[in-house]
Amino acid sequence: MTLAIDWDSAQRIKVSITLNGHATSFALEKSFLALLQQDAGERTIALARLVSEVDAVRPPNVNLSTALRIYALELIKRQRGVNDTNKFN
């Protein structure tokens, strides 16, 4: 099996938004950002609102960019019906 990977999608994009009244920014790879934008679009909310929702539930020891990547991966897992809770514990 040959993997077809678009390595250009690994390029990080810096996004600046207002989060709870404060300017903030995060950097994500294009692929993750595209997943978040698609999800926000399907939910008819702004990307900033989606980021705010993720920010509100992330643990304090997890940075925002990581939390957004995990959220994006969870979207894919739900679409594929993957349940890997505590597989490595």
C-alpha positions as CSV (number, residue, x, y, z in Angstrom):
1,M,0.0,0.0,0.0
2,T,1.4,3.4,-1.0
3,L,0.4,6.3,1.2
4,A,-0.8,9.4,-0.7
5,I,0.1,12.2,1.7
6,D,-0.2,15.9,0.9
7,W,2.9,17.1,2.8
8,D,2.0,20.7,2.0
9,S,-0.9,20.3,4.5
10,A,1.7,20.0,7.3
11,Q,2.4,23.7,6.9
12,R,1.3,25.6,10.0
13,I,-1.1,28.5,9.7
14,K,-1.3,31.2,12.4
15,V,-4.8,32.2,13.2
16,S,-5.7,35.3,15.2
17,I,-9.1,35.5,16.9
18,T,-10.8,37.2,19.8
19,L,-11.5,34.7,22.6
20,N,-13.6,35.9,25.5
21,G,-12.9,39.5,24.7
22,H,-9.1,39.0,24.4
23,A,-7.0,38.8,21.3
24,T,-5.3,35.4,21.0
25,S,-3.7,33.3,18.3
26,F,-2.9,29.7,17.7
27,A,-1.0,27.8,15.0
28,L,-2.3,24.7,13.3
29,E,-1.4,22.6,10.4
30,K,-3.6,23.2,7.3
31,S,-5.2,19.8,7.6
32,F,-6.4,20.4,11.1
33,L,-7.5,23.9,10.4
34,A,-9.6,22.7,7.4
35,L,-11.3,20.1,9.6
36,L,-12.2,22.8,12.2
37,Q,-13.5,25.2,9.5
38,Q,-15.6,22.4,8.0
39,D,-17.1,21.5,11.3
40,A,-17.8,25.2,12.1
41,G,-19.4,25.6,8.7
42,E,-21.6,22.5,9.1
43,R,-22.7,23.8,12.5
44,T,-23.2,27.3,11.0
45,I,-21.0,28.9,13.6
46,A,-17.9,31.1,13.4
47,L,-14.5,29.4,13.8
48,A,-13.9,31.7,16.7
49,R,-17.0,30.3,18.5
50,L,-15.9,26.7,17.9
51,V,-12.4,27.6,19.3
52,S,-14.1,29.2,22.3
53,E,-16.2,26.0,22.9
54,V,-13.0,23.9,22.8
55,D,-11.2,26.4,25.0
56,A,-13.9,26.3,27.6
57,V,-13.6,22.5,28.2
58,R,-9.9,21.9,27.7
59,P,-7.9,21.0,30.8
60,P,-5.5,23.7,32.1
61,N,-2.5,21.6,31.3
62,V,-3.4,21.3,27.6
63,N,-2.5,24.2,25.3
64,L,-5.1,25.5,22.9
65,S,-3.4,24.2,19.7
66,T,-3.2,20.7,21.1
67,A,-6.8,20.8,22.3
68,L,-7.9,21.9,18.8
69,R,-6.0,19.0,17.2
70,I,-7.5,16.5,19.6
71,Y,-11.0,17.9,18.8
72,A,-10.4,17.5,15.1
73,L,-9.2,13.9,15.6
74,E,-12.3,13.2,17.7
75,L,-14.4,14.4,14.8
76,I,-12.8,11.9,12.5
77,K,-13.0,9.1,15.0
78,R,-16.8,9.7,15.5
79,Q,-17.3,9.7,11.7
80,R,-15.5,6.4,11.4
81,G,-17.1,4.9,14.5
82,V,-13.7,4.4,16.2
83,N,-13.8,3.9,20.0
84,D,-10.4,3.6,21.5
85,T,-11.0,4.9,25.0
86,N,-8.3,3.8,27.4
87,K,-6.7,1.4,24.9
88,F,-3.2,2.2,26.2
89,N,-4.0,2.4,29.9
